[in-house]
Amino acid sequence: MKPMPPHRLRKIACTAILALGLVLSVAGAGHAADIPAASLFSIQMPEGDNPAQTSVVLQIFLLLTVLSLAPAILIMLTSFTRMAIVLSVLRQAIGTQSMPPNQVIIGLALFLTFFVMSPVWQKVHQAALTPYLENQISQEEALTRAMEPVRDFMFKQTREKDLAMLMDIAKAPRPNGLADVPTTVLIPSFIISELKTAFQMAFMLYVPFLIIDMVVASVLLSMGMMMLPPVMISLPFKLMLFVLADGWHLIVGSLVKGFG
């Protein structure tokens, strides 16, 4: 009988050691399973007759939930959607793939949103936040007061057609006034109206740059330069047109004044 090669002996020994370690780890896990789980980690509601402690815990969970939804609230209930879409389409119309970068586009839209929404936030602070912090009103009343300026802002930017469509889908009764429109219907109506307005502005921005691309492509084709990409020639002309027309001033001014 031939002796076993050394490399095979090493392989068998390593396999045996791994198997032994696996058995020991399973045994240790079984021993650890005997330890009560409550001694390792537990979340308990405060006991007692005083419901104030339980209320504080529930308020903390509610606050964490609101903070997790804060980005969606900022995007959907403010002017951020329109500004981000228009600025992104402008970059594509000019033909600069990554200039300005996404951080600049989002940052400009974010600070313009702060500028546009500052009167609304001041009304929320004066009517709801300050009285609530001074214990003059309850949480329910503070929330109701805080929603009034936001609803007024959304009503100004919402089309009646979109609002009526969602009211019909929800099978809600015909409202006698703006106060009778549910917030759950107003929010999607506002978002649809903002998307439509943003795409209309984006189309108006795209047309001049598209004309430049068509003229440059026609000239290059008539000169027989079919291998030369028209984008390389049209990009300087589009940048020159945008700078000479003071494009950033016009676009930012139109975006901000559109919410006036």
Helices and strands as residue ranges (DSSP letters): H 6-32, G 37-39, H 51-68, H 70-76, H 80-94, H 102-124, I 125-129, H 130-133, H 139-157, H 160-169, G 178-180, H 183-222, H 230-244, H 247-257
